[in-house]
Amino acid sequence: LGRLIGTMLKGWQRYKKHPDKRIRKRYQQDTAPIRFTYAGAVWAMKKRWWKNKPVQHKLKMLLKDLYRTFGWKTRIIAPIIGLYCLASILNEERRLKKGWTYEPETFYEKNDAALALEQMEKDRKKKPVIINFPVPEPVVGNCASSILAPTDVADRSNYAKVVSKA
């Protein structure tokens, strides 16, 4: 916010004596809040961040520039408006520390297909999946087949593989 106010102030300082009356009038309208309201906000920011020396120095220089540009009225009114702004800032910080938010809690709804898919995933994770690989029957008289495929039923059970997704 301080940088925004500084940029607006530089625009006013540059164009306040422009030869074109429309440009002067436009900058007068755009910078009207800087004289009092924004100066008060800068005053409050300077008081709020007094421990952060680099930031405080920048805000102090901006406030001096505002006073120099807009005169004694700004110098008198800025602390009055600034006190209100500072109280608002501190009050907001207390509310946020207590857990107050601007956003509602996030929620989402699921349609029937999504609920069914979710249930399938839960069921799949609970139960092991048994996969039976087909075992070829041995061919009598063929040595290669009898070596690759088991000849008795007990050996075929070794080909069943249990896969667990737990």
Buried (B, 14 or more C-beta within 10 A) or exposed (E): EBEEBBEBBEBBBEBEEEEEEEEBEBBEEEBEBBBBBBBBBBBBBBBBBEEEEEBBEBBBEBBEBBBEBBEEEBBEBBBEBBBEBBEEBEEEEEEEEEEEEEEEEEEEEEEEEEEEEEEEEEEEEEEEEEEEEEBEEBEEEEEEBEEEBBEEEEEBEEEEEEEEEE
